[in-house]
Amino acid sequence: MAIKVYNRTSAGRRNSSVQDFSDLTKKEPEKGLTRRIARKGGRNNQGFTTARFRGGGARKLLRLIDFRRDKDGVPGKVAAIEYDPNRSARIALIHYRDGEKRYILAPGGLLVGHTVMSGDQAEPRNGNCLALANIPAGLAVHNIELVPGAGGKLVRAAGRAAMLSAKEGKWAYITLPSGEMRRINLACRATVGTIGNADHSAVRWGKAGRMRHKGRRSHSRGSAMNPVDHPMGGGEGRRSGGRDPVSPTGVLAKGGKTRKRRNPTNVHIIRRRIGRRYGEAKIPK
């Protein structure tokens, strides 16, 4: 798959690009594996805005993805590689030998006609899903479970992969793309390989209108507002100093800790991720 750059026919087209979608083999989704989703516009069940600058966007269907990969011992053939508007990764339509169809996250290198499998009988090959206890150390994995049987939660974005660093006792030690090292129960499952569509991060959207199609609304900078509207507003001329960047409610926007201090899963973090505060990298000890 490649990135196509638009001709500079206008200011909006300049420096913008798009994927050529040459890796897709099927355009329309499988009807039985889709659901209509109601758009919330960033609001909760009480109508309050909890995620700002959301709304509108193109209408899309939800593809039901098999994150559990619990169809053990039944080989499945890759029937198509499809686009999913709800995620950055591609999805693969699997036709299992017993006639069932499911969507899975498509790892890089998985092509139409390949066979995938789940369970203890599966080999540690690209696209197969099995317990961490059965995956050799040093392999790249994705769609990793945190609780056995709960479905994959970690490493599901395009081009991402985690490394199975070591295994000791009942724990597997996983190095995540962020640099964080975490221990996970060996009974948890993961899929072998790297998520495909690695060029997703190279797309330059170019103009605000393309982001509106994704449901992202434009907004003004806080420093361009009045002091009554934003903590960073006001000042004579283009004022840039005065205080650290904050949200409209005064919460630090850069370098502030967002993780709960008493999160019970903190005990499973062996090494923190590489954090950034005000442009400086924090190297873990």
ZATOR-707484 format. One record per residue: residue number from 1; residue in three letters; y, x, z of N, C-alpha, C in turn. Coordinates in Angstrom, 1 decimal, padded with zeros to 4 digits, m for minus. Atoms other than C-alpha are relative to their C-alpha. Example, Ala and Ser with C-alpha at 12.3 -4.5 7.8 and 13.67 -1.06 7.14 Angstrom:
BEGIN
 resi resn n.north n.east   n.up ca.north ca.east  ca.up c.north c.east   c.up
    1  Ala  m001.2  000.9  000.0   m004.5   012.3  007.8   001.2  000.9  000.0
    2  Ser  m001.1 m000.9  000.0   m001.1   013.7  007.1   001.1 m000.8  000.8
END
This chain:
BEGIN
 resi resn n.north n.east   n.up ca.north ca.east  ca.up c.north c.east   c.up
    1  Met  m001.2  000.8  000.0    000.0   000.0  000.0   001.2  000.9  000.0
    2  Ala  m001.2 m000.8  000.2    003.5   001.2 m000.9   001.2 m000.8  000.4
    3  Ile  m001.3  000.6 m000.3    007.1   000.5 m000.1   000.8  000.0 m001.3
    4  Lys  m000.8  000.1  001.1    009.3  m000.8 m002.9   001.5 m000.1  000.4
    5  Val  m001.5  000.0 m000.4    013.1  m000.1 m002.7   000.7 m000.8 m001.1
    6  Tyr  m000.8  000.8  000.9    015.5  m002.6 m004.2   001.0  000.8 m000.7
    7  Asn  m001.2 m000.6  000.7    018.0  m001.7 m006.8   001.3 m000.4  000.7
    8  Arg  m001.2  000.2 m000.7    021.5  m001.4 m005.5   000.9 m001.0 m000.7
    9  Thr  m000.8  001.0  000.7    022.8  m004.6 m007.1   001.0 m000.7  000.8
   10  Ser  m001.0  000.6 m000.9    024.7  m005.7 m004.0   000.0  000.8  001.3
   11  Ala   000.0 m000.7 m001.3    025.7  m004.5 m000.6  m001.2 m000.4  000.9
   12  Gly   001.2  000.4 m000.8    022.8  m006.5  000.9  m001.3  000.7 m000.5
   13  Arg   001.1 m000.6  000.6    020.3  m004.9 m001.5  m000.1  001.5  000.3
   14  Arg  m000.1 m001.4 m000.1    021.5  m001.4 m000.9  m000.8  000.5  001.3
   15  Asn   000.7 m000.5 m001.1    019.2   000.6  001.4  m001.0 m001.0  000.6
   16  Ser   001.0  001.0 m000.5    016.7  m002.3  001.8  m001.2  000.2 m000.8
   17  Ser   001.3 m000.2  000.7    013.0  m002.2  000.9  m000.9 m001.1  000.5
   18  Val   001.0  001.0 m000.3    009.9  m004.4  001.0  m001.3  000.6 m000.3
   19  Gln   001.3 m000.4  000.3    006.2  m003.9  001.0  m000.5 m000.7 m001.3
   20  Asp   000.5  000.5  001.2    004.4  m004.4 m002.3  m001.2 m000.9  000.1
   21  Phe   001.1  000.9 m000.3    001.5  m006.3 m000.7  m001.2  000.2 m000.9
   22  Ser   001.2 m000.3  000.9   m001.0  m004.6 m003.0  m001.3  000.0  000.7
   23  Asp   001.3 m000.1 m000.7   m003.6  m004.5 m000.3  m000.5 m001.4  000.3
   24  Leu   000.4  001.3 m000.2   m003.8  m008.3 m000.1  m000.9 m000.5 m001.1
   25  Thr   000.9  000.5  001.0   m006.7  m010.0 m001.8  m000.1 m001.6  000.0
   26  Lys   000.0  001.5 m000.1   m006.1  m013.7 m000.9   001.4 m000.5  000.5
   27  Lys  m001.4  000.4 m000.3   m002.8  m015.6 m000.8   000.0 m001.1  001.1
   28  Glu   000.0  001.2 m000.9   m003.5  m019.0  000.9  m001.0  000.3  001.2
   29  Pro   000.9 m000.2 m001.2   m005.0  m018.9  004.5  m001.1 m001.0  000.0
   30  Glu   001.2  000.9 m000.1   m008.3  m020.5  005.4   000.5 m001.2  000.8
   31  Lys  m000.6  001.2 m000.6   m007.4  m024.1  006.3  m000.6 m000.3  001.3
   32  Gly   000.6  000.3 m001.3   m009.9  m024.5  009.1   000.4  001.0  001.1
   33  Leu  m000.4 m001.0 m001.0   m008.5  m021.4  010.9   001.5  000.1  000.2
   34  Thr  m001.4  000.0 m000.2   m004.9  m022.4  011.0   000.4 m001.2  000.8
   35  Arg  m000.5  001.0 m000.8   m002.8  m024.5  013.3   001.5 m000.1 m000.2
   36  Arg  m001.4  000.2  000.1    000.7  m025.9  013.1   000.6  000.3  001.4
   37  Ile  m000.7 m000.4 m001.2    003.0  m024.4  015.8   001.4 m000.6  000.1
   38  Ala  m001.3  000.5 m000.2    006.1  m026.0  017.2   001.0  001.1  000.3
   39  Arg  m001.0 m001.1 m000.2    009.2  m023.8  017.1   000.8 m000.4  001.3
   40  Lys  m000.7  000.3 m001.3    010.9  m023.5  020.5   001.4  000.6  000.0
   41  Gly  m001.3 m000.5  000.1    014.0  m021.6  019.5   000.4  000.8  001.3
   42  Gly  m000.2 m000.8 m001.1    013.7  m019.3  022.5   000.2 m000.7  001.3
   43  Arg  m000.2  000.9 m001.1    013.7  m022.2  025.0  m001.3 m000.2  000.7
   44  Asn   001.2  000.2 m000.7    011.3  m022.9  027.8  m000.3 m001.6  000.1
   45  Asn   000.4  001.4  000.0    009.7  m026.3  028.7   001.1 m000.9  000.6
   46  Gln  m001.1  000.7 m000.6    012.9  m027.3  030.5   001.3  000.0 m000.9
   47  Gly  m001.1 m000.1  001.0    015.2  m026.6  027.5   001.0  001.1  000.2
   48  Phe  m000.9 m001.1 m000.3    016.8  m023.5  029.0  m000.3  001.2 m001.0
   49  Thr   000.3 m001.1  000.9    017.2  m020.5  026.7  m000.4  001.2  000.9
   50  Thr   000.6 m001.1 m000.7    015.0  m017.7  028.0   000.0  001.3 m000.9
   51  Ala   000.0 m001.1  001.0    015.0  m015.5  024.8   001.2 m000.3 m000.9
   52  Arg  m001.3  000.3  000.7    018.5  m015.2  023.3  m000.2  000.3 m001.5
   53  Phe  m000.2 m000.3  001.5    019.3  m015.2  019.5  m001.4 m000.3 m000.7
   54  Arg   001.2  000.4  000.7    016.1  m017.0  018.4   000.3 m001.4 m000.6
   55  Gly  m000.1  001.3  000.6    015.9  m020.0  016.1   000.0  000.0 m001.5
   56  Gly   000.0  000.1  001.4    015.5  m021.2  012.6  m001.2  000.8 m000.6
   57  Gly   001.0 m000.8  000.6    013.4  m019.1  010.3  m000.9 m000.8 m000.9
   58  Ala   000.9  000.7  000.9    010.8  m019.9  007.7  m001.2 m000.6  000.7
   59  Arg   001.1  000.8 m000.6    008.1  m022.4  008.5  m001.3  000.8 m000.2
   60  Lys   001.2 m000.8  000.1    004.7  m020.7  009.2  m001.1 m000.7  000.8
   61  Leu   001.2  000.4 m000.7    001.2  m021.5  010.3  m000.6  001.0  000.9
   62  Leu   000.6 m001.0 m000.9   m000.6  m019.9  013.2  m001.4  000.2 m000.5
   63  Arg   001.3 m000.4  000.3   m003.7  m018.0  012.2  m000.8  000.2  001.3
   64  Leu   000.8 m000.2 m001.2   m006.5  m018.2  014.8  m000.8  001.3 m000.1
   65  Ile   000.6 m001.3  000.1   m007.5  m014.6  015.4  m001.1  000.1  001.1
   66  Asp   001.1 m000.2 m001.0   m010.8  m013.7  017.1   000.2  001.3  000.7
   67  Phe  m000.3 m001.2 m000.8   m009.6  m011.3  019.7  m001.2  000.4  000.9
   68  Arg   001.1 m000.2 m000.9   m012.8  m011.7  021.8  m001.2  000.8 m000.8
   69  Arg   001.1 m000.6  000.8   m015.2  m010.6  019.0  m001.3 m000.1  000.7
   70  Asp   001.1  000.2 m000.8   m018.0  m012.2  020.9  m001.2 m000.6 m000.8
   71  Lys   001.1  000.4  000.9   m020.3  m013.1  017.9  m001.0  001.2 m000.1
   72  Asp   000.8 m001.2 m000.1   m022.9  m010.5  018.9  m001.2 m000.1 m000.9
   73  Gly   001.2 m000.2  000.7   m025.7  m009.3  016.7   000.0 m000.7 m001.4
   74  Val   000.0  000.7  001.3   m024.6  m011.3  013.6   000.9  000.8 m001.0
   75  Pro  m000.8 m000.7  001.0   m023.4  m009.2  010.6   001.0 m000.9 m000.7
   76  Gly  m001.0  000.8  000.7   m020.2  m010.4  009.0   000.6  000.9 m001.2
   77  Lys  m000.5 m000.6  001.2   m018.9  m009.6  005.5   001.5 m000.3 m000.2
   78  Val  m001.5  000.2  000.2   m015.2  m009.0  004.8   000.2 m000.7 m001.3
   79  Ala  m000.2  000.8  001.2   m014.3  m011.8  002.3   001.4  000.2 m000.6
   80  Ala  m001.4 m000.2  000.5   m010.5  m011.1  002.1   000.8  000.7  001.0
   81  Ile  m001.0 m000.6 m000.9   m007.6  m009.2  003.5   001.3 m000.8 m000.3
   82  Glu  m001.0  000.9  000.1   m004.7  m011.5  004.2   001.3  000.4  000.7
   83  Tyr  m001.3 m000.2 m000.7   m001.0  m011.5  005.3   000.1 m001.0  001.1
   84  Asp  m000.2  000.9 m001.1   m000.2  m013.0  008.7   001.5  000.1  000.4
   85  Pro  m001.5  000.0 m000.3    003.5  m014.0  009.2   000.3  000.1  001.5
   86  Asn  m000.2  000.0 m001.4    003.0  m014.0  013.0  m000.2  001.4  000.6
   87  Arg   000.2 m001.3 m000.6    002.2  m010.3  013.4   000.2  001.1 m001.1
   88  Ser  m000.3 m001.1  000.9    002.8  m006.9  011.8  m001.3  000.5 m000.7
   89  Ala   001.2 m000.5  000.6   m000.9  m006.2  011.1  m000.5 m001.0 m001.0
   90  Arg   000.7  000.8  000.9   m003.0  m007.5  008.3  m001.2 m000.6  000.7
   91  Ile   001.2  000.6 m000.6   m005.9  m009.8  009.1  m001.1 m000.1 m001.1
   92  Ala   001.1  000.0  000.9   m009.4  m009.9  007.6  m000.8 m001.3  000.2
   93  Leu   000.8  001.2 m000.1   m011.4  m013.0  006.8  m001.5  000.4  000.0
   94  Ile   001.4 m000.4 m000.1   m015.0  m012.5  007.9  m000.9 m001.2 m000.2
   95  His   001.0  001.0  000.2   m017.9  m014.6  006.6  m001.3  000.5  000.7
   96  Tyr   001.2 m000.4 m000.7   m020.8  m014.3  009.1  m001.3 m000.5 m000.7
   97  Arg   001.2  000.4  000.7   m024.4  m014.6  008.0  m000.5 m001.4  000.3
   98  Asp   000.4  001.4 m000.3   m024.9  m017.9  009.8   001.0 m001.0 m000.5
   99  Gly  m000.9  000.9  000.7   m022.0  m019.4  007.8   001.3 m000.2  000.7
  100  Glu  m001.3  000.1 m000.7   m019.2  m019.2  010.4   001.0  000.9 m000.6
  101  Lys  m001.1 m000.9  000.5   m015.8  m017.8  009.3   001.0  000.2  001.2
  102  Arg  m001.0 m000.4 m001.1   m013.3  m016.0  011.6   000.9  001.0 m000.6
  103  Tyr  m001.0 m001.0  000.3   m010.2  m013.9  011.3  m000.1  001.1  001.1
  104  Ile  m000.1 m001.2 m000.9   m010.0  m010.4  012.9   001.2  000.8 m000.5
  105  Leu  m001.1 m001.0  000.4   m007.3  m007.7  012.9  m000.7  001.0 m000.9
  106  Ala   000.6 m000.9  001.0   m007.9  m005.6  009.9   000.4  001.5  000.3
  107  Pro  m000.3 m001.4 m000.1   m008.2  m001.9  010.6   000.2  000.7 m001.3
  108  Gly  m000.3 m000.7  001.2   m007.1   000.7  008.1  m001.3  000.5 m000.6
  109  Gly   001.2 m000.4  000.7   m009.8   001.4  005.5  m001.0 m001.0 m000.1
  110  Leu   000.9  001.1  000.1   m011.5  m001.9  005.9   000.2 m000.7 m001.3
  111  Leu  m000.1  000.5  001.3   m012.1  m003.3  002.4  m000.9 m001.2 m000.2
  112  Val   000.8  001.2  000.3   m013.5  m006.5  000.9  m001.4  000.5 m000.4
  113  Gly   001.4 m000.4  000.2   m017.3  m006.3  000.9  m000.6  000.9  001.1
  114  His   000.5 m000.8 m001.2   m017.6  m004.1  004.0  m000.6 m001.0  001.0
  115  Thr   000.7  000.8 m001.1   m019.8  m005.3  006.9   000.5  000.4  001.3
  116  Val  m000.4 m000.3 m001.4   m018.6  m005.5  010.5  m001.0 m000.8  000.9
  117  Met   001.0  000.5 m000.9   m020.6  m006.3  013.6   000.6  000.1  001.4
  118  Ser  m000.4 m000.1 m001.4   m020.1  m006.9  017.3  m001.2  000.0  000.9
  119  Gly   001.1  000.0 m001.0   m022.2  m006.4  020.4  m000.6  001.4  000.2
  120  Asp   000.7 m001.3 m000.3   m024.5  m003.7  021.8  m000.8  000.6 m001.2
  121  Gln   000.7 m000.5  001.2   m026.4  m003.5  018.5   000.9  000.7 m001.0
  122  Ala  m000.9 m000.5  001.0   m023.3  m002.5  016.6   000.2  001.6  000.1
  123  Glu  m000.3 m001.4  000.0   m022.7   001.1  015.6   001.5  000.3  000.2
  124  Pro  m001.4 m000.3 m000.2   m019.4   002.8  016.5   000.7  000.4 m001.3
  125  Arg  m000.6 m000.2  001.3   m018.0   002.5  013.0   001.3 m000.8 m000.2
  126  Asn  m001.3  000.7  000.2   m014.7   001.3  011.6  m000.1 m001.5 m000.1
  127  Gly   000.1  001.5  000.0   m014.2  m002.4  012.3  m001.0 m000.6  000.9
  128  Asn   001.0  000.6 m000.9   m017.1  m002.8  014.7   000.6 m000.1  001.4
  129  Cys  m000.5  000.2 m001.4   m016.5  m004.1  018.2  m001.1  000.1  001.0
  130  Leu   001.0 m000.2 m001.0   m018.5  m002.9  021.1   000.6  000.4  001.3
  131  Ala  m000.5 m000.3 m001.3   m018.2  m002.1  024.8   000.4  001.5  000.0
  132  Leu  m000.5 m001.4 m000.1   m016.3   001.1  025.7  m001.1  000.9  000.5
  133  Ala   001.1 m000.9 m000.4   m019.5   002.4  027.3  m000.8  000.5 m001.2
  134  Asn   000.8 m000.3  001.2   m021.1   002.5  023.8   000.8  000.8 m001.0
  135  Ile  m000.8 m000.7  000.9   m018.2   004.2  022.1   000.2  001.5  000.4
  136  Pro  m000.1 m001.4 m000.4   m018.2   008.0  022.0   001.5  000.4  000.3
  137  Ala  m001.4 m000.5 m000.3   m015.2   009.8  023.5   000.6  000.7 m001.2
  138  Gly  m000.7 m000.6  001.1   m012.6   011.0  021.1   000.3 m000.9 m001.2
  139  Leu  m000.3  000.9  001.1   m012.6   008.0  018.8   001.2 m000.8  000.2
  140  Ala  m001.1  000.9 m000.1   m009.6   005.9  018.0  m000.5 m001.5  000.1
  141  Val   000.4  001.4 m000.3   m009.8   002.3  019.2   001.2 m000.9  000.0
  142  His  m001.0  001.0 m000.1   m007.7  m000.9  019.1  m000.5 m001.3  000.6
  143  Asn   000.4  001.3 m000.5   m007.7  m004.5  020.4  m000.9  000.2  001.2
  144  Ile   000.8 m000.4 m001.2   m008.8  m003.3  023.9   000.1 m001.1  001.0
  145  Glu  m000.1  001.0 m001.1   m009.7  m005.7  026.6   000.4  000.7  001.3
  146  Leu  m000.3 m000.4 m001.3   m008.4  m005.4  030.1  m000.9 m000.6  001.1
  147  Val   001.0  000.7 m000.9   m010.9  m007.8  031.7  m001.2 m000.3 m000.9
  148  Pro   001.1  000.3  000.8   m014.4  m008.1  030.3  m000.1 m001.4 m000.4
  149  Gly   000.1  001.3  000.5   m014.7  m011.1  028.1   001.3 m000.8 m000.2
  150  Ala  m001.3  000.7  000.1   m011.0  m012.0  028.2   000.6  000.1 m001.4
  151  Gly  m000.6 m000.2  001.3   m010.3  m010.8  024.6   000.9  001.2  000.1
  152  Gly  m000.8 m001.2  000.1   m008.3  m007.8  023.4   001.4 m000.3  000.3
  153  Lys  m001.4  000.2 m000.4   m004.8  m007.4  024.9   000.8  001.2 m000.5
  154  Leu  m000.8 m001.2  000.3   m003.8  m003.8  024.1  m000.2  000.5 m001.4
  155  Val   000.0 m000.7  001.4   m003.0  m002.0  020.8  m000.4 m001.0 m001.0
  156  Arg   000.3  000.9  001.1   m002.7  m004.8  018.3   001.1  000.0 m001.1
  157  Ala  m001.0 m000.1  001.0    000.3  m003.8  016.3  m000.4  000.9 m001.2
  158  Ala   000.3 m000.8  001.2    000.3  m002.3  012.8   000.1  001.5  000.1
  159  Gly  m000.1 m001.4 m000.1   m000.5   001.3  012.5  m000.3  000.7  001.3
  160  Arg   000.2 m000.5 m001.4   m001.4   001.7  016.2  m001.5  000.3  000.3
  161  Ala   001.3 m000.3 m000.4   m004.4   003.2  017.8   000.1  000.7  001.4
  162  Ala   000.2 m000.7 m001.3   m005.5   004.4  021.3  m001.1  000.9 m000.1
  163  Met   001.1 m001.0  000.0   m007.7   007.3  022.1  m000.8 m000.1  001.2
  164  Leu   001.0  000.0 m001.1   m010.8   007.1  024.2  m000.2  001.4  000.4
  165  Ser  m000.1 m001.4 m000.4   m010.2   010.3  026.1  m001.3  000.4  000.7
  166  Ala   001.2 m000.5 m000.8   m013.1   010.4  028.6  m000.6 m001.3  000.7
  167  Lys   000.7  001.0 m000.8   m015.6   008.3  030.6  m000.5  000.6  001.3
  168  Glu   000.5 m000.5 m001.3   m016.4   008.8  034.3  m000.3 m001.2  000.9
  169  Gly   000.5  001.1 m000.8   m018.4   006.5  036.5   000.0 m001.3 m000.7
  170  Lys  m000.1  001.3  000.7   m017.6   002.9  035.6   001.3 m000.2 m000.8
  171  Trp  m001.3  000.1  000.6   m014.2   003.7  034.0   000.0  000.8 m001.3
  172  Ala  m000.3 m000.7  001.2   m013.1   004.7  030.6   001.5  000.3  000.0
  173  Tyr  m001.4 m000.4 m000.1   m009.8   006.6  030.3   000.6  000.0 m001.4
  174  Ile  m000.6  000.3  001.3   m007.6   005.4  027.4   001.4  000.6  000.0
  175  Thr  m001.4 m000.5  000.2   m004.5   007.2  026.1   000.6 m001.0 m001.0
  176  Leu  m000.7  001.0  000.8   m002.2   004.5  024.7   001.0  000.6 m001.0
  177  Pro  m001.0 m000.6  000.9    000.2   005.0  021.8   001.3  000.4  000.6
  178  Ser  m001.2 m000.3 m000.7    003.1   005.1  024.3  m000.1  001.3  000.7
  179  Gly   000.3 m001.2 m000.8    001.5   008.1  026.0  m000.5 m000.3  001.3
  180  Glu   000.6  000.4 m001.3    000.4   006.2  029.0  m001.5  000.1  000.0
  181  Met   001.4 m000.1 m000.1   m003.1   006.9  030.2  m000.4 m001.0  001.1
  182  Arg   000.5  001.1 m000.9   m005.0   004.0  031.8  m001.5  000.0  000.1
  183  Arg   001.4  000.2 m000.1   m008.4   003.5  033.1  m000.4 m001.4 m000.1
  184  Ile   000.5  001.3  000.4   m010.4   000.5  031.9  m001.5 m000.1  000.3
  185  Asn   001.4  000.2 m000.3   m013.8  m000.9  032.9  m000.8  000.3 m001.3
  186  Leu   000.9 m000.3  001.2   m016.6   000.4  030.6  m000.6 m001.3 m000.6
  187  Ala   000.6  001.2  000.5   m017.8  m003.2  030.2   001.0 m000.7 m001.0
  188  Cys  m001.0  000.6  000.9   m014.5  m004.1  028.3  m000.3  000.5 m001.4
  189  Arg   000.2 m000.3  001.4   m014.7  m004.2  024.6   001.2  000.5 m000.7
  190  Ala  m001.0 m000.5  000.9   m012.7  m002.4  021.9  m000.5  000.0 m001.4
  191  Thr   000.4 m000.2  001.4   m012.7  m002.2  018.1   000.3  001.4 m000.4
  192  Val  m000.1 m001.4  000.4   m013.2   001.1  016.5   000.9  000.1 m001.2
  193  Gly  m000.9 m000.3  001.2   m010.5   002.4  014.1   001.5 m000.2  000.4
  194  Thr  m001.4  000.2 m000.1   m006.8   002.2  013.6   000.5 m001.2 m000.7
  195  Ile  m000.5  001.2  000.7   m004.9  m001.0  012.8   000.7  000.4 m001.3
  196  Gly  m000.6 m000.3  001.3   m003.9  m001.1  009.2   001.5 m000.3 m000.2
  197  Asn  m001.4  000.3  000.3   m000.6  m001.7  007.5   001.0  001.0  000.7
  198  Ala  m000.8 m000.9 m000.7    000.9   001.5  008.8   001.4  000.1 m000.5
  199  Asp  m001.3 m000.1  000.6    003.9   001.3  006.5   001.0 m001.1  000.4
  200  His  m000.9  001.1 m000.5    005.3  m001.8  008.3   001.3  000.5  000.6
  201  Ser  m001.2 m000.5 m000.7    007.7   000.3  010.4   001.0  000.7 m001.0
  202  Ala  m000.9 m000.7  001.0    009.1   001.9  007.2   000.9 m000.9 m000.8
  203  Val  m000.8  001.0  000.8    010.6  m001.3  005.8   001.4 m000.1  000.6
  204  Arg  m001.4  000.2 m000.4    014.4  m001.5  005.9   000.4 m001.4 m000.4
  205  Trp  m000.3  001.4  000.3    015.5  m005.1  006.2   001.3 m000.2 m000.7
  206  Gly  m001.2  000.0  000.8    018.9  m004.4  004.8   001.1 m000.9  000.3
  207  Lys  m001.0  000.9 m000.3    020.8  m007.5  005.7  m000.4 m001.0  001.0
  208  Ala   000.3  001.0 m001.1    021.0  m010.2  008.4  m000.7 m001.2 m000.6
  209  Gly   000.7  001.2  000.6    019.8  m012.9  006.0  m001.5  000.1  000.1
  210  Arg   001.5 m000.2 m000.1    016.3  m011.4  005.9  m000.5 m000.2  001.4
  211  Met   000.4  000.2 m001.4    016.2  m011.4  009.7   000.1 m001.4  000.4
  212  Arg   000.0  001.4 m000.3    017.2  m015.0  009.8  m001.2 m000.7 m000.5
  213  His   001.3  000.6  000.5    014.1  m015.8  007.7  m001.1  000.2  001.0
  214  Lys   001.0 m000.3 m001.0    012.1  m014.2  010.6   000.3 m000.8  001.3
  215  Gly  m000.4  000.7 m001.3    013.9  m016.4  013.2   000.8  000.7  000.9
  216  Arg  m000.8 m000.8 m000.8    016.2  m013.8  014.5   001.5 m000.3 m000.4
  217  Arg  m001.4  000.3  000.2    019.9  m014.9  014.8   000.9  001.2  000.3
  218  Ser  m001.0 m001.1 m000.2    022.8  m012.4  014.6   000.8 m000.3  001.3
  219  His  m000.8  000.1 m001.2    025.0  m011.8  017.6   001.0  001.1  000.1
  220  Ser  m001.1 m000.9 m000.2    028.1  m010.0  018.7  m000.3  001.0  001.0
  221  Arg   000.2 m001.0 m001.0    028.3  m006.8  020.6   000.8 m000.4  001.2
  222  Gly  m000.7  000.3 m001.2    029.3  m007.1  024.2   001.3  000.7  000.1
  223  Ser  m001.2 m000.7  000.0    032.0  m004.5  023.8   001.1 m000.6 m000.8
  224  Ala  m001.0  000.7  000.9    033.7  m006.7  021.2   000.5 m001.3  000.6
  225  Met  m000.4  001.2 m000.6    034.0  m009.6  023.6   001.1  000.2  001.0
  226  Asn  m001.0  000.0 m001.1    036.6  m010.5  026.3  m000.7  000.3  001.3
  227  Pro   000.7 m000.2 m001.3    035.9  m009.5  029.9  m000.6 m001.3  000.6
  228  Val   000.5  001.2 m000.6    035.4  m013.1  030.8  m001.4 m000.4 m000.6
  229  Asp   001.3  000.4  000.6    032.4  m013.3  028.4  m001.1  001.0  000.1
  230  His   001.0 m001.0 m000.2    030.7  m010.0  029.0   000.5  001.1  000.9
  231  Pro  m000.4 m001.1 m000.9    030.7  m007.2  031.6   000.6  001.2 m000.8
  232  Met  m000.5 m001.2  000.8    031.4  m004.6  028.8   001.2 m000.4 m000.9
  233  Gly  m001.1  000.4  000.8    034.2  m006.6  027.2   001.3  000.5  000.5
  234  Gly  m001.4 m000.4 m000.4    037.9  m005.9  027.2   000.3  001.4 m000.4
  235  Gly  m000.4 m001.4  000.2    039.8  m002.7  027.0   001.0  000.1 m001.2
  236  Glu  m000.9 m000.2  001.1    042.6  m001.5  024.7  m000.6  000.9 m001.1
  237  Gly   000.6 m000.7  001.1    041.4  m000.4  021.3  m001.5  000.0  000.1
  238  Arg   001.5 m000.1  000.0    037.8   000.6  020.7  m000.5  000.7  001.2
  239  Arg   000.4 m000.6 m001.3    036.9   001.3  024.3  m001.5  000.1  000.0
  240  Ser   001.4 m000.2  000.0    033.4   002.8  024.6  m000.5  000.4  001.4
  241  Gly   000.5 m000.4 m001.3    033.3   004.1  028.2   000.3 m001.0  001.1
  242  Gly  m000.3  000.9 m001.1    033.6   002.6  031.6  m001.1 m000.3  000.9
  243  Arg   001.2  000.3 m000.8    030.1   001.7  032.6  m001.2  000.2 m000.9
  244  Asp   001.2 m000.1  000.8    026.5   002.0  031.5  m000.2 m001.4 m000.7
  245  Pro   000.3  001.2  000.8    025.3  m000.5  028.9  m000.8 m001.0  000.9
  246  Val   000.6  001.0 m000.8    024.3  m003.8  030.6  m000.1 m001.3 m000.9
  247  Ser   000.2  001.3  000.7    023.2  m007.3  029.6   001.2 m000.9  000.5
  248  Pro  m001.1  000.9 m000.4    025.6  m010.3  030.0   000.0 m000.3  001.5
  249  Thr   000.2  000.3 m001.4    024.2  m010.8  033.5   000.2  001.3  000.9
  250  Gly  m000.2 m001.2 m000.7    024.9  m007.2  034.5  m001.3  000.9  000.2
  251  Val   001.2 m000.8 m000.1    021.3  m005.9  034.2   000.0  001.2 m000.9
  252  Leu   000.0 m001.2  000.9    020.9  m002.3  032.9  m000.8 m000.2 m001.2
  253  Ala   000.6  000.2  001.2    020.1  m002.3  029.3  m000.8  001.2 m000.5
  254  Lys   000.7 m001.2  000.4    018.9   001.3  029.0  m000.5  000.7  001.3
  255  Gly   000.5 m000.8 m001.1    016.7   003.1  031.5  m000.4 m000.8  001.2
  256  Gly   000.3  000.8 m001.2    016.3   000.2  033.9  m001.5 m000.3  000.0
  257  Lys   001.4  000.3 m000.1    012.8  m000.4  035.2  m000.3 m001.5  000.0
  258  Thr   000.3  001.4  000.2    011.3  m003.7  034.2  m001.4 m000.4  000.5
  259  Arg   001.3  000.3 m000.6    007.8  m003.4  035.6   000.0 m000.4  001.4
  260  Lys   000.0  000.4 m001.4    007.0  m005.1  038.9  m000.6  001.2  000.8
  261  Arg   000.3 m001.2 m000.9    006.8  m002.5  041.7  m001.4 m000.3  000.6
  262  Arg   001.3  000.3 m000.7    003.8  m004.3  043.3  m001.0 m000.6 m001.0
  263  Asn   001.0  000.5  001.0    001.9  m005.1  040.1  m001.4  000.5  000.4
  264  Pro   001.3 m000.4 m000.5   m001.8  m005.0  041.2  m000.7  001.0 m001.0
  265  Thr   000.7 m000.9  001.0   m002.8  m003.2  037.9   000.6  001.4  000.0
  266  Asn  m000.6 m001.3  000.0   m000.6  m000.2  038.8  m001.1  001.1  000.4
  267  Val   001.0 m000.9 m000.5   m003.7   001.4  040.4  m000.8  000.6 m001.2
  268  His   000.8 m000.4  001.2   m005.3   001.7  036.9   000.8  000.9 m000.9
  269  Ile  m000.8 m000.9  000.8   m002.4   003.8  035.5  m000.1  001.4  000.5
  270  Ile   000.2 m001.4 m000.4   m003.3   007.4  035.6   001.2  000.9 m000.3
  271  Arg  m001.2 m000.7  000.4   m000.2   008.7  033.8   000.9 m001.0 m000.7
  272  Arg  m001.0  000.9  000.5    003.0   006.9  033.1   000.3  000.3 m001.5
  273  Arg  m000.4 m000.2  001.4    004.2   006.4  029.5   001.3  000.9  000.0
  274  Ile  m001.1 m000.9  000.2    006.9   008.8  028.2   001.2 m000.9 m000.1
  275  Gly  m001.1  000.8  000.0    010.1   007.0  029.2   001.2  000.6 m000.5
  276  Arg  m001.2 m000.6  000.5    013.6   007.4  027.9   001.1 m000.7  000.8
  277  Arg  m001.2  000.5 m000.7    016.8   007.1  029.9   001.2  000.7 m000.5
  278  Tyr  m001.2 m000.5  000.5    020.1   007.5  028.2  m000.2  001.1 m001.0
  279  Gly   000.2 m000.9  001.1    018.6   009.4  025.3  m000.8  001.2  000.3
  280  Glu   000.8 m001.2 m000.4    016.6   012.0  027.3  m001.4 m000.4  000.2
  281  Ala   001.4  000.2 m000.1    012.9   012.2  027.1  m000.5  000.4  001.4
  282  Lys   000.6 m000.3 m001.3    011.0   012.1  030.4  m001.4  000.4 m000.2
  283  Ile   001.4 m000.5  000.2    007.9   014.3  030.2  m000.8 m000.2  001.3
  284  Pro   000.8  000.2 m001.2    005.1   013.2  032.6  m000.6  001.3  000.5
  285  Lys   000.5 m001.2 m000.7    003.9   015.7  035.1  m001.6  000.0 m000.1
END
